[in-house]
Amino acid sequence: MNRKKQFFEQIEQQANVDMGEIIKLANSLQKANLKDEKTIRKLIAKISRMVNMPVSKEKEEFIVKAIMNDRLPNSLSGLLKMFNPPEK
């Protein structure tokens, strides 16, 4: 199995999202202005709907600031943790 397929299968399993949707999202990210707050908020809402995981206003603010300040995790699991609610 090639690496790309393994990568997408890992995302499918972790996020429970269809590979086709992931590819469409990845393609839209290539053209997105990730320095524009409005664009980032739309992206967060889209991902939240895709993974069926609501994002609080506080979490949204945290994610927006992280993206605008180039403080994104360098792994898929790190990125998904940003969307997950904090554990108690």
MOWOLIN-V195815 format. One record per run of one state. SS is the DSSP state (alpha for helix, beta for strand, coil for the rest). FROM is the first residue (numbers start at 0). TO is the last residue. If there is no record, write none. Layout:
ss-><SS	SS>
from-><FROM	FROM>
to-><TO	TO>
//
This chain:
ss-><coil	alpha	coil	alpha	coil	alpha	coil	alpha	coil	alpha	coil>
from-><0	2	15	18	31	36	50	56	68	75	83>
to-><1	14	17	30	35	49	55	67	74	82	87>
//
